[in-house]
């Protein structure tokens, strides 16, 4: 099982090569307040001084520290001086450079921190990767995080506390991360910021290990027995006490090895019953054991995650396509695929079906039968016509002679006016279908033919050709729809079977109403002398002229004192005013209204049926049938091949990144497979 940690280190190396953190590998994150002793704990685990020291915030970038145990005889040579060393370090950002001088390692950490984070005490979430090879360490992967602070000092950002908190939570929220919460023994454990932030992401404490530092600095007469026994703050993974080097020890160059010996002596003297379960060496063994078991538990999920990501990146790489070799074949293939997908979207057989909204042929069907159909049904057959309009049309159609019957000319005049109102919604139907045909272009570009994204100029050209084709068909389709309405206006077929039946029923109703009115007239009054009900026409020998006036009104120019009193001004044209109609007028208006309504419904039915057919024939089907030939004719030319098949600037880079990530995932999968074969898992 000891070999599991090197496996994780190998996986970390694999993903470091592509600079990705998409896989949350098992690791140990060190959390604590400033000056709680985090750096001293890490240096004790390494056995060497390698971390920057100073006042205030020193760790300003996450330091991913991989400890790799090597055999004592496995020596390496420094790249510069050629010195042999049993302990050395390597940074990811310096590639293969080997550091045998740990002072140089410390200086490189400081330089790399300032390079990214600046020198104003700001922080960055970009980690520094350091690998330490030594025969004196156990296999571990540790993450040193910036110390928790409350008050910004100097020129630190005002929200430095929030920045550090977010950075810490980003790392310890990883469910595969063990939290090493460092707290000084000379502070109240109940107010430990490290344990507080750990509990936010690990409320049960299942992956939290507490480290109590500075046991030798507690007030006289006090000890940490209750804390180390877990009586104050219980932590499921346990509490381990350690003794750090003081600043004086560091200034006096006291080695870590000497400090560990002094620590052992202190524990034996102060806490003899707990000495075997505390101290730096016990902490290292405990962390090693916890990490191994944690890795074993995480490997099944890790394997699944790697396989899923490998499939996703394989699909992504496939969508980017291979570099173009045969330009002619590639261009023809892309044109054919786009044309096929465009037609399939209309027919409803496309591979990528939209689920959020109607698209393609389904939307065209909705426009025909819902949008256009309901719009026509909402058109009132008599809309815009008043009774006075109808009566005026009847009078204008009779000329100078009074009519005995309702003139047909008035019916044709009025019904044409109403039928003309169907043209606007019909043309709007054409416009809506044209817009949907445009939307299909974008749909195919986004979902169906992702290869087009590789070649932006080809994509633009295809869009331009299809748009031009649709634009050319639009006036032709509009003209046809206009002609459909014009055809209905050209000949009013009063012999239409449906219209003839409606007229017969209507005549019977009118005749029945006439007989009823005749029965109601008084018998003493001759029928031809009986005034019409509601009529206010004066029988004074002036015809119907006074019938256009309200009762009590005088004719123009015939008022009192006028020299023309009693005369009629023939130059004045009577203007129809609101009044009660005679029974004859009411009957004539009713006849015209019923005829208009009956014939309008017939024409509306014809238009509702013929307009979608015209749109399908002249626009939709024509574009479907001629799309590929139009694209080939416009684009499949030898002089355009190089220009159209020029990839976007970032496509090659994205293809390389996807290929590198896929290769890394495949290597990771092989590493995990090796674990199964060696029965480590």
C-alpha positions as CSV (number, residue, x, y, z in Angstrom):
1,X,0.0,0.0,0.0
2,X,3.0,2.3,0.5
3,X,3.3,2.5,-3.3
4,X,-0.1,4.2,-3.6
5,X,1.4,7.6,-2.8
6,X,4.0,7.5,-5.6
7,X,1.2,6.6,-7.9
8,X,-0.7,9.7,-6.9
9,X,2.5,11.7,-7.4
10,X,2.8,10.2,-10.8
11,X,-0.8,11.2,-11.6
12,X,0.0,14.7,-10.4
13,X,3.0,14.9,-12.7
14,X,0.8,13.7,-15.6
15,X,-1.7,16.5,-15.1
16,X,1.0,19.1,-14.4
17,X,2.3,18.6,-17.9
18,X,-0.9,20.0,-19.3
19,X,-1.4,22.6,-16.5
20,X,-4.8,21.2,-15.6
21,X,-6.5,20.7,-12.3
22,X,-9.7,19.1,-13.6
23,X,-8.9,16.0,-11.5
24,X,-9.1,16.4,-7.7
25,X,-6.3,14.2,-6.6
26,X,-5.9,13.1,-2.9
27,X,-3.6,15.5,-1.0
28,X,-3.1,17.1,2.4
29,X,-3.9,20.9,2.8
30,X,-2.2,22.7,5.6
31,X,-4.5,25.4,7.1
32,X,-3.7,27.8,10.0
33,X,-3.4,31.4,11.0
34,X,-0.3,33.5,10.5
35,X,2.5,32.6,12.9
36,X,0.7,29.4,14.0
37,X,3.7,27.3,13.1
38,X,2.5,26.0,9.6
39,X,5.9,26.5,8.0
40,X,7.8,24.9,10.9
41,X,5.6,21.8,10.7
42,X,6.3,21.4,7.0
43,X,10.0,21.9,7.4
44,X,10.0,19.3,10.2
45,X,8.3,16.9,7.8
46,X,10.9,17.6,5.2
47,X,13.8,17.7,7.6
48,X,15.3,20.8,6.0
49,X,14.9,24.6,6.0
50,X,13.4,25.4,2.7
51,X,10.4,27.8,3.2
52,X,10.6,31.6,3.2
53,X,10.6,33.3,6.6
54,X,9.5,36.8,7.8
55,X,6.9,38.9,9.5
56,X,3.3,39.2,8.3
57,X,2.1,37.1,5.4
58,X,4.9,35.1,3.8
59,X,3.1,32.3,2.0
60,X,1.2,34.2,-0.7
61,X,0.7,31.4,-3.2
62,X,-0.3,27.8,-2.6
63,X,2.8,25.6,-2.5
64,X,2.1,22.0,-3.6
65,X,4.9,20.1,-1.9
66,X,5.5,16.5,-3.0
67,X,7.8,14.5,-0.8
68,X,9.3,11.5,-2.5
69,X,11.2,8.9,-0.6
70,X,14.3,7.6,-2.3
71,X,16.9,5.0,-1.4
72,X,20.0,6.5,0.4
73,X,22.3,5.4,-2.4
74,X,20.2,7.0,-5.2
75,X,22.3,10.1,-5.8
76,X,21.7,12.9,-8.3
77,X,24.0,15.5,-9.8
78,X,23.2,19.2,-9.8
79,X,22.9,20.6,-13.3
80,X,25.3,23.5,-12.7
81,X,28.1,22.3,-10.3
82,X,27.9,18.6,-10.8
83,X,27.8,18.0,-7.1
84,X,26.3,14.7,-5.9
85,X,23.5,15.0,-3.3
86,X,21.2,12.5,-1.5
87,X,18.5,15.2,-1.2
88,X,17.4,17.5,-4.0
89,X,14.4,19.5,-5.2
90,X,12.8,20.2,-8.6
91,X,10.3,23.0,-9.5
92,X,7.7,22.4,-12.2
93,X,8.2,25.9,-13.6
94,X,12.0,25.4,-14.0
95,X,11.5,22.2,-15.8
96,X,14.4,19.7,-15.3
97,X,16.7,22.0,-13.2
98,X,17.8,20.2,-10.0
99,X,18.4,22.1,-6.7
100,X,20.7,20.6,-4.1
101,X,21.1,23.8,-2.1
102,X,17.9,24.3,-0.1
103,X,18.7,28.0,0.4
104,X,18.4,28.3,-3.4
105,X,15.0,26.5,-3.1
106,X,13.8,29.1,-0.6
107,X,15.0,31.9,-2.8
108,X,13.3,30.4,-5.9
109,X,10.0,30.2,-3.9
110,X,10.3,33.9,-3.0
111,X,11.2,34.9,-6.6
112,X,8.4,32.9,-8.1
113,X,5.9,34.3,-5.6
114,X,6.9,37.9,-6.4
115,X,6.8,37.2,-10.1
116,X,3.1,36.3,-10.0
117,X,1.8,37.9,-6.8
118,X,4.0,41.1,-6.9
119,X,5.8,42.6,-3.9
120,X,2.8,44.3,-2.3
121,X,1.9,41.3,0.0
122,X,-1.0,40.4,-2.3
123,X,-1.9,36.7,-2.9
124,X,-2.5,34.5,-6.0
125,X,-4.3,31.2,-6.4
126,X,-1.7,30.0,-9.0
127,X,0.2,27.2,-7.2
128,X,4.0,26.6,-7.0
129,X,4.9,23.0,-7.6
130,X,7.9,21.7,-5.7
131,X,9.1,18.1,-5.5
132,X,11.6,17.1,-2.8
133,X,13.5,13.8,-3.1
134,X,15.1,12.5,0.1
135,X,15.8,9.3,2.0
136,X,14.6,11.0,5.2
137,X,11.0,11.7,4.1
138,X,7.9,9.6,3.8
139,X,5.8,9.8,0.6
140,X,3.4,12.7,1.0
141,X,1.7,15.4,-1.0
142,X,1.1,18.6,1.0
143,X,-0.4,22.0,0.1
144,X,0.9,24.9,2.1
145,X,-1.8,27.7,2.0
146,X,-1.5,31.3,3.0
147,X,-2.1,31.9,6.7
148,X,-5.5,33.2,7.8
149,X,-5.4,36.9,8.6
150,X,-7.9,39.4,9.9
151,X,-6.5,42.9,9.4
152,X,-4.7,44.1,6.2
153,X,-1.3,45.6,6.9
154,X,0.9,47.9,4.8
155,X,-0.4,48.0,1.2
156,X,-2.3,44.7,1.4
157,X,-5.7,44.8,-0.3
158,X,-8.6,45.7,2.0
159,X,-10.3,42.4,1.3
160,X,-7.2,40.3,2.0
161,X,-9.1,38.3,4.6
162,X,-11.8,37.4,2.1
163,X,-9.2,36.5,-0.6
164,X,-7.3,34.2,1.7
165,X,-10.5,32.6,2.9
166,X,-11.8,31.9,-0.6
167,X,-8.4,30.5,-1.6
168,X,-8.4,28.1,1.4
169,X,-11.9,27.0,0.8
170,X,-11.1,26.3,-2.9
171,X,-8.6,23.7,-1.8
172,X,-10.1,22.1,1.2
173,X,-13.6,21.8,-0.5
174,X,-12.0,19.0,-2.5
175,X,-13.6,15.9,-1.0
176,X,-10.3,14.1,-1.7
177,X,-8.4,16.5,0.4
178,X,-7.3,15.8,4.0
179,X,-7.3,19.0,6.1
180,X,-4.3,19.5,8.4
181,X,-5.6,22.2,10.8
182,X,-2.6,23.8,12.6
183,X,-3.3,25.7,15.9
184,X,-0.9,27.0,18.5
185,X,-1.1,25.5,22.0
186,X,-0.8,28.9,23.7
187,X,-4.2,30.0,22.2
188,X,-7.7,28.9,23.0
189,X,-8.6,25.9,20.9
190,X,-12.3,27.0,21.0
191,X,-11.4,30.0,18.9
192,X,-9.2,28.2,16.4
193,X,-9.7,29.7,13.0
194,X,-8.2,26.7,11.3
195,X,-10.7,24.3,12.9
196,X,-13.5,26.7,12.2
197,X,-12.9,26.9,8.5
198,X,-12.3,23.2,8.3
199,X,-15.7,22.5,9.8
200,X,-17.4,24.5,7.1
201,X,-16.5,22.0,4.5
202,X,-16.0,18.9,6.8
203,X,-18.7,19.3,9.5
204,X,-18.3,15.6,10.6
205,X,-14.5,15.9,10.9
206,X,-14.0,12.8,8.8
207,X,-11.0,14.2,6.9
208,X,-9.6,16.7,9.4
209,X,-6.5,16.2,11.5
210,X,-5.6,18.8,14.1
211,X,-1.9,19.7,14.9
212,X,-1.2,21.5,18.1
213,X,2.1,23.5,17.8
214,X,4.2,25.4,20.4
215,X,3.6,23.0,23.3
216,X,6.7,24.4,24.9
217,X,5.4,28.0,24.9
218,X,2.3,27.4,27.1
219,X,1.9,29.5,30.3
220,X,3.6,28.2,33.4
221,X,1.4,25.9,35.4
222,X,-0.7,24.9,32.3
223,X,-0.4,22.0,29.9
224,X,-2.1,20.7,26.8
225,X,-3.1,17.3,28.2
226,X,-6.9,17.9,27.8
227,X,-6.4,19.2,24.3
228,X,-4.2,16.3,23.2
229,X,-6.6,13.8,24.7
230,X,-9.4,15.3,22.6
231,X,-11.4,16.5,25.6
232,X,-11.6,20.1,24.4
233,X,-12.2,19.8,20.7
234,X,-12.8,16.3,19.5
235,X,-11.4,15.6,16.0
236,X,-12.1,12.2,14.4
237,X,-8.7,11.8,12.8
238,X,-7.0,12.8,16.0
239,X,-4.9,15.6,17.5
240,X,-1.0,15.5,17.4
241,X,1.2,17.9,19.4
242,X,4.6,19.1,18.1
243,X,7.3,21.4,19.3
244,X,8.7,23.9,16.8
245,X,11.9,25.7,16.6
246,X,11.8,29.1,18.0
247,X,12.9,32.2,16.1
248,X,16.1,32.2,18.2
249,X,16.7,28.6,17.2
250,X,16.3,29.5,13.6
251,X,18.6,32.6,13.9
252,X,21.2,30.3,15.5
253,X,20.9,27.9,12.6
254,X,19.6,25.0,14.8
255,X,19.0,22.1,12.4
256,X,15.7,20.4,12.1
257,X,17.3,17.1,13.2
258,X,18.4,18.7,16.4
259,X,15.0,20.2,16.9
260,X,13.3,16.8,16.5
261,X,15.6,15.3,19.1
262,X,14.8,18.2,21.5
263,X,11.1,17.7,20.8
264,X,11.3,14.0,21.7
265,X,13.0,14.9,25.0
266,X,10.4,17.5,25.8
267,X,7.5,15.2,25.2
268,X,9.1,12.4,27.3
269,X,9.5,14.9,30.1
270,X,6.3,16.8,29.9
271,X,3.9,14.3,28.5
272,X,5.4,10.8,29.0
273,X,2.2,9.0,28.6
274,X,1.5,10.7,25.3
275,X,5.0,10.9,23.9
276,X,4.6,7.9,21.6
277,X,1.5,9.4,19.9
278,X,2.9,13.0,19.4
279,X,5.8,14.6,17.8
280,X,7.0,15.3,14.2
281,X,7.9,11.7,13.4
282,X,4.6,10.4,14.6
283,X,2.9,13.1,12.6
284,X,4.7,12.1,9.4
285,X,3.8,8.4,9.8
286,X,0.2,9.3,10.6
287,X,-0.1,11.6,7.6
288,X,1.5,8.9,5.4
289,X,-1.0,6.3,6.7
290,X,-4.0,8.5,6.4
291,X,-3.1,9.6,2.9
292,X,-2.6,6.0,1.7
293,X,-6.0,4.9,3.1
294,X,-7.5,8.0,1.6
295,X,-6.0,7.3,-1.8
296,X,-7.3,3.7,-1.7
297,X,-10.8,4.9,-0.9
298,X,-10.7,7.6,-3.6
299,X,-9.3,5.5,-6.5
300,X,-12.6,3.9,-7.7
301,X,-14.2,7.3,-8.1
302,X,-11.0,8.8,-9.5
303,X,-10.9,6.0,-12.1
304,X,-14.5,6.7,-13.1
305,X,-13.8,10.5,-13.4
306,X,-10.7,9.9,-15.6
307,X,-12.6,7.6,-17.9
308,X,-15.5,10.1,-18.3
309,X,-13.2,13.0,-19.0
310,X,-11.2,10.9,-21.5
311,X,-14.5,10.2,-23.4
312,X,-15.4,13.9,-23.3
313,X,-12.0,15.1,-24.6
314,X,-12.1,12.4,-27.3
315,X,-15.4,13.7,-28.5
316,X,-14.0,17.3,-28.3
317,X,-11.0,16.4,-30.3
318,X,-13.1,14.7,-32.9
319,X,-15.2,17.8,-33.2
320,X,-12.1,19.8,-34.0
321,X,-11.3,17.4,-36.8
322,X,-8.0,16.3,-38.3
323,X,-5.7,18.7,-40.3
324,X,-7.0,19.1,-43.8
325,X,-5.1,17.0,-46.4
326,X,-7.5,16.8,-49.4
327,X,-9.1,20.3,-49.6
328,X,-11.5,19.5,-52.5
329,X,-12.9,16.4,-50.7
330,X,-13.1,18.2,-47.4
331,X,-15.0,21.2,-48.9
332,X,-17.5,19.0,-50.7
333,X,-18.0,16.9,-47.6
334,X,-18.7,20.0,-45.4
335,X,-21.1,21.5,-48.0
336,X,-23.0,18.3,-48.4
337,X,-23.2,17.8,-44.6
338,X,-24.5,21.3,-44.1
339,X,-27.1,21.0,-46.9
340,X,-28.2,17.6,-45.5
341,X,-28.6,18.8,-42.0
342,X,-30.5,21.9,-43.2
343,X,-33.0,19.8,-45.0
344,X,-33.2,17.3,-42.1
345,X,-34.0,20.1,-39.7
346,X,-36.9,21.1,-41.9
347,X,-38.1,17.5,-42.2
348,X,-37.6,16.8,-38.5
349,X,-35.0,14.1,-38.9
350,X,-32.0,16.1,-37.7
351,X,-29.5,14.4,-35.3
352,X,-29.6,17.3,-32.9
353,X,-33.3,18.0,-31.9
354,X,-34.0,21.2,-30.1
355,X,-35.9,20.7,-26.8
356,X,-36.2,24.2,-25.5
357,X,-38.3,25.6,-28.4
358,X,-39.8,24.7,-31.7
359,X,-37.4,24.7,-34.6
360,X,-37.2,24.1,-38.3
361,X,-40.2,22.3,-39.9
362,X,-42.1,22.1,-36.6
363,X,-42.0,25.9,-36.3
364,X,-43.1,26.3,-39.9
365,X,-46.0,24.0,-39.2
366,X,-46.8,26.1,-36.1
367,X,-46.7,29.3,-38.2
368,X,-49.1,27.8,-40.8
369,X,-51.7,26.3,-38.6
370,X,-51.5,28.3,-35.3
371,X,-50.1,31.7,-36.0
372,X,-51.5,32.3,-39.5
373,X,-54.6,30.2,-39.0
374,X,-55.6,32.0,-35.8
375,X,-54.8,35.4,-37.3
376,X,-57.2,34.7,-40.2
377,X,-59.9,33.5,-37.9
378,X,-59.6,36.6,-35.8
379,X,-60.3,38.8,-38.9
380,X,-64.0,39.9,-38.6
381,X,-65.8,39.5,-41.9
382,X,-67.6,42.8,-41.3
383,X,-64.7,44.6,-39.5
384,X,-64.4,48.2,-40.5
385,X,-67.9,48.3,-42.0
386,X,-70.6,50.3,-40.4
387,X,-74.3,50.3,-41.3
388,X,-74.0,53.8,-42.8
389,X,-71.1,52.5,-45.0
390,X,-73.2,49.7,-46.3
391,X,-76.2,52.0,-46.9
392,X,-74.1,54.5,-48.7
393,X,-72.6,51.8,-50.9
394,X,-76.1,50.6,-51.8
395,X,-77.2,54.2,-52.7
396,X,-74.1,54.9,-54.7
397,X,-74.7,51.7,-56.7
398,X,-78.2,52.7,-57.7
399,X,-77.3,56.0,-59.4
400,X,-80.1,58.5,-60.0
401,X,-82.8,55.9,-60.0
402,X,-84.3,54.5,-56.8
403,X,-83.8,50.7,-56.7
404,X,-86.3,48.0,-56.2
405,X,-83.7,45.4,-55.3
406,X,-80.4,45.4,-53.6
407,X,-77.8,46.1,-56.3
408,X,-75.1,43.4,-56.8
409,X,-72.5,46.1,-57.5
410,X,-72.7,47.2,-53.9
411,X,-72.1,43.7,-52.7
412,X,-69.0,43.2,-54.9
413,X,-67.6,46.6,-53.9
414,X,-67.9,45.8,-50.2
415,X,-66.9,42.2,-50.3
416,X,-63.7,43.0,-52.2
417,X,-62.8,45.6,-49.6
418,X,-63.1,42.9,-46.9
419,X,-61.3,40.2,-48.8
420,X,-58.4,42.7,-49.4
421,X,-57.8,42.6,-45.6
422,X,-56.6,39.0,-45.9
423,X,-53.5,40.0,-47.9
424,X,-51.6,41.5,-45.0
425,X,-51.6,38.5,-42.6
426,X,-50.8,36.3,-45.6
427,X,-47.7,38.3,-46.4
428,X,-46.8,38.2,-42.7
429,X,-47.0,34.4,-42.9
430,X,-44.4,34.4,-45.7
431,X,-42.2,36.7,-43.6
432,X,-42.3,34.5,-40.5
433,X,-41.4,31.4,-42.5
434,X,-38.5,33.3,-44.2
435,X,-37.2,34.3,-40.7
436,X,-37.4,30.6,-39.5
437,X,-35.5,29.5,-42.6
438,X,-32.8,32.0,-41.6
439,X,-32.8,30.7,-38.0
440,X,-32.2,27.1,-39.3
441,X,-28.8,28.3,-40.7
442,X,-27.7,29.3,-37.2
443,X,-29.1,26.1,-35.7
444,X,-27.1,23.9,-38.1
445,X,-24.0,25.9,-37.5
446,X,-24.2,25.6,-33.7
447,X,-25.4,22.0,-33.2
448,X,-25.3,20.0,-36.4
449,X,-22.1,20.9,-38.2
450,X,-19.5,21.9,-35.6
451,X,-16.8,21.3,-38.1
452,X,-17.7,24.6,-39.6
453,X,-16.4,26.3,-36.5
454,X,-12.9,25.3,-37.7
455,X,-13.3,27.3,-40.9
456,X,-14.8,30.7,-40.1
457,X,-14.5,32.0,-43.7
458,X,-16.3,28.9,-45.1
459,X,-19.0,29.3,-42.4
460,X,-19.5,32.9,-43.4
461,X,-19.6,32.0,-47.1
462,X,-22.2,29.3,-46.5
463,X,-24.4,31.7,-44.5
464,X,-24.1,34.3,-47.2
465,X,-25.1,31.9,-50.0
466,X,-28.1,30.5,-48.1
467,X,-29.2,34.0,-47.1
468,X,-28.9,35.2,-50.7
469,X,-31.0,32.2,-51.9
470,X,-33.7,32.9,-49.3
471,X,-33.6,36.6,-50.2
472,X,-34.1,35.8,-53.9
473,X,-37.1,33.5,-53.2
474,X,-38.8,36.0,-50.8
475,X,-40.2,38.4,-53.5
476,X,-41.2,35.5,-55.7
477,X,-43.2,34.0,-52.8
478,X,-44.7,37.3,-51.8
479,X,-45.8,37.9,-55.4
480,X,-47.5,34.5,-55.5
481,X,-49.3,35.2,-52.2
482,X,-50.3,38.6,-53.5
483,X,-51.7,36.9,-56.6
484,X,-53.7,34.5,-54.6
485,X,-55.6,37.4,-53.0
486,X,-55.8,39.2,-56.3
487,X,-57.3,36.0,-57.9
488,X,-60.1,36.1,-55.3
489,X,-60.7,39.8,-56.0
490,X,-60.7,39.3,-59.7
491,X,-63.9,37.3,-59.9
492,X,-66.6,37.2,-57.2
493,X,-68.2,33.8,-57.8
494,X,-71.7,34.2,-56.6
495,X,-72.4,30.7,-58.1
496,X,-70.1,29.0,-55.6
497,X,-72.0,26.0,-54.2
498,X,-71.4,27.1,-50.6
499,X,-72.4,30.7,-51.3
500,X,-75.6,29.6,-53.3
501,X,-76.7,27.5,-50.3
502,X,-76.2,30.3,-47.9
503,X,-78.2,32.7,-50.2
504,X,-81.1,30.3,-50.4
505,X,-81.4,30.0,-46.6
506,X,-81.0,33.7,-46.2
507,X,-83.8,34.5,-48.8
508,X,-86.2,32.2,-47.0
509,X,-85.5,33.9,-43.7
510,X,-85.9,37.4,-45.3
511,X,-89.2,36.3,-46.9
512,X,-90.5,34.9,-43.7
513,X,-89.6,38.2,-41.9
514,X,-91.4,40.2,-44.6
515,X,-94.6,38.2,-44.2
516,X,-94.5,38.6,-40.5
517,X,-94.2,42.4,-40.8
518,X,-97.1,42.6,-43.3
519,X,-99.4,40.7,-40.9
520,X,-98.7,43.3,-38.2
521,X,-99.9,46.3,-40.3
522,X,-103.3,47.8,-39.4
523,X,-106.1,46.6,-41.8
524,X,-107.7,50.1,-42.1
525,X,-104.6,51.5,-43.6
526,X,-103.8,50.6,-47.2
527,X,-100.6,48.6,-47.4
528,X,-99.1,50.9,-49.9
529,X,-99.9,54.0,-47.8
530,X,-98.5,52.5,-44.5
531,X,-95.5,54.3,-43.2
532,X,-92.5,52.2,-42.5
533,X,-91.9,51.4,-38.8
534,X,-89.5,54.0,-37.3
535,X,-89.7,56.2,-40.5
536,X,-89.5,59.9,-39.9
537,X,-89.7,60.8,-43.6
538,X,-92.1,63.8,-44.3
539,X,-94.5,63.3,-47.2
540,X,-94.4,66.9,-48.4
541,X,-93.7,66.4,-52.1
542,X,-90.0,66.9,-51.8
543,X,-89.2,63.2,-52.1
544,X,-86.7,61.8,-49.6
545,X,-84.8,65.0,-49.1
546,X,-86.3,65.8,-45.7
547,X,-85.8,62.2,-44.7
548,X,-82.1,63.0,-44.4
549,X,-82.9,65.7,-41.8
550,X,-83.7,65.4,-38.2
551,X,-87.2,66.3,-37.1
552,X,-87.5,70.0,-36.7
553,X,-84.5,70.9,-38.9
554,X,-84.8,73.2,-41.8
555,X,-83.2,72.9,-45.1
556,X,-80.0,74.9,-45.6
557,X,-80.8,78.5,-46.6
558,X,-84.5,78.2,-45.6
559,X,-84.4,79.5,-42.0
560,X,-86.5,82.4,-40.8
561,X,-85.7,85.6,-42.6
562,X,-83.9,84.0,-45.4
563,X,-84.9,85.1,-48.9
564,X,-84.7,81.5,-49.9
565,X,-87.0,80.2,-47.2
566,X,-88.9,77.3,-48.5
567,X,-86.5,76.7,-51.4
568,X,-84.0,73.8,-51.8
569,X,-80.3,74.4,-52.4
570,X,-79.5,71.8,-55.0
571,X,-75.7,72.4,-54.6
572,X,-75.8,71.0,-51.1
573,X,-75.1,67.3,-50.9
574,X,-76.7,65.6,-47.9
575,X,-74.3,64.0,-45.5
576,X,-75.6,60.8,-43.9
577,X,-76.1,61.2,-40.2
578,X,-76.9,58.7,-37.4
579,X,-80.6,58.0,-37.5
580,X,-83.1,55.2,-37.3
581,X,-83.3,53.2,-40.5
582,X,-86.4,52.3,-42.3
583,X,-87.4,48.7,-42.5
584,X,-86.4,48.7,-46.2
585,X,-83.0,50.0,-45.3
586,X,-82.6,47.6,-42.4
587,X,-83.5,44.7,-44.7
588,X,-81.1,45.8,-47.4
589,X,-78.2,46.2,-44.9
590,X,-78.9,42.8,-43.4
591,X,-78.9,41.2,-46.8
592,X,-75.6,42.7,-47.7
593,X,-74.0,41.9,-44.3
594,X,-75.1,38.2,-44.6
595,X,-73.8,38.0,-48.2
596,X,-70.5,39.6,-47.3
597,X,-70.0,37.3,-44.3
598,X,-70.9,34.2,-46.2
599,X,-68.6,34.9,-49.2
600,X,-65.8,36.2,-46.9
601,X,-65.7,32.9,-45.0
602,X,-65.5,31.0,-48.3
603,X,-62.5,33.1,-49.4
604,X,-60.8,33.0,-46.0
605,X,-61.0,29.2,-46.2
606,X,-59.4,29.2,-49.6
607,X,-56.6,31.6,-48.5
608,X,-56.0,29.6,-45.3
609,X,-55.4,26.5,-47.5
610,X,-53.6,28.0,-50.5
611,X,-51.1,30.4,-48.8
612,X,-49.2,27.6,-46.9
613,X,-49.1,25.5,-50.1
614,X,-47.7,28.5,-52.0
615,X,-45.1,29.2,-49.3
616,X,-44.0,25.5,-49.3
617,X,-43.7,25.3,-53.0
618,X,-42.1,28.7,-53.8
619,X,-39.9,29.1,-50.7
620,X,-39.4,26.0,-48.5
621,X,-39.3,23.2,-51.0
622,X,-37.4,25.2,-53.6
623,X,-34.7,26.1,-51.1
624,X,-34.5,22.5,-50.0
625,X,-34.2,21.2,-53.6
626,X,-31.6,23.7,-54.8
627,X,-29.6,24.3,-51.6
628,X,-26.7,21.9,-52.3
629,X,-26.4,22.8,-56.0
630,X,-26.4,26.5,-55.1
631,X,-23.6,25.9,-52.5
632,X,-21.5,23.8,-54.8
633,X,-21.9,26.3,-57.7
634,X,-21.0,29.3,-55.5
635,X,-18.2,27.8,-53.3
636,X,-16.7,24.7,-54.9
637,X,-14.1,26.5,-56.9
638,X,-10.4,25.8,-57.0
639,X,-9.5,29.5,-56.5
640,X,-11.4,29.6,-53.2
641,X,-10.2,26.4,-51.5
642,X,-7.2,27.8,-49.6
643,X,-9.2,30.8,-48.4
644,X,-12.3,28.9,-47.4
645,X,-10.5,26.1,-45.6
646,X,-8.2,28.4,-43.5
647,X,-8.7,27.4,-39.9
648,X,-9.4,30.0,-37.1
649,X,-6.3,31.2,-35.3
650,X,-7.0,29.4,-32.1
651,X,-8.3,26.1,-33.6
652,X,-4.8,24.6,-33.9
653,X,-4.0,25.6,-30.3
654,X,-7.3,24.2,-29.0
655,X,-6.7,20.9,-30.9
656,X,-3.3,20.6,-29.4
657,X,-4.6,21.3,-25.8
658,X,-7.3,18.7,-26.3
659,X,-4.9,16.2,-27.6
660,X,-2.4,16.8,-24.7
661,X,-5.2,16.5,-22.2
662,X,-6.5,13.3,-23.8
663,X,-3.0,11.9,-23.7
664,X,-2.6,12.8,-20.1
665,X,-5.9,11.2,-19.2
666,X,-5.0,8.0,-21.1
667,X,-1.7,7.9,-19.2
668,X,-3.5,8.4,-15.9
669,X,-5.9,5.5,-16.8
670,X,-2.8,3.3,-17.5
671,X,-1.3,4.2,-14.1
672,X,-4.5,3.2,-12.4
673,X,-4.7,0.0,-14.4
674,X,-1.1,-0.8,-13.2
675,X,-2.3,-0.5,-9.6
676,X,-5.0,-3.1,-10.2
677,X,-2.5,-5.4,-11.8
678,X,-0.1,-5.2,-8.9
679,X,-2.9,-5.7,-6.4
680,X,-2.2,-2.4,-4.7
681,X,-5.8,-1.5,-4.9
